[in-house]
């Protein structure tokens, strides 16, 4: 298996053997259950679907309820699919932290970044603003400046960097390292920052 689903608890720091303070993100990974096994014959590719957590059954669709019954599950909070898994697992199998991760493993974290609402170009795109006065703005130092051209092309190009809604996107952070594993508490300490707010669900994969 090459990954598990967990919940971001927050951040802390630990000291390594050299006495250096290491900032870490705490991820709680309670046992994941295999809710579907995909194969080349039936689905055209091989993958393992894992399910995490519980929620009220009335908040799930009937299709998902029927799908989970095959694995003996009543409700789940999140499902995720892992391809290229080097581990074969049967339907209903429970996977724990130590089945997948060990200290020193390089991992990636996938989560939904914090939503920041509508933001201007200085915060959203790193424009100069005060001190590096954005060109052509006189007394409006955080404004974006001109966005159009002349009669050619007579339009604003798609993708022009302007103010807008920021955050709330699916983000993948790579090259993280597992700093510590507390299997008895279902906790994983990952060196560095992981996308998402406290309590958000994240996918950790090798």
Secondary structure by P-SEA (a helix, b strand, c coil): cccbbbbbccccccccccbbbbbbbbbbbcccccccccccccccbbbbbbbbbbcccccccaaaaaaacccccccccbbbbbccccccccccccccccccccccccbbbbbbccccccccccccccccccccccccccccccccccccccccccccccccccccccccccccccccccccccccccbbbbcccccccccbbbbbcc
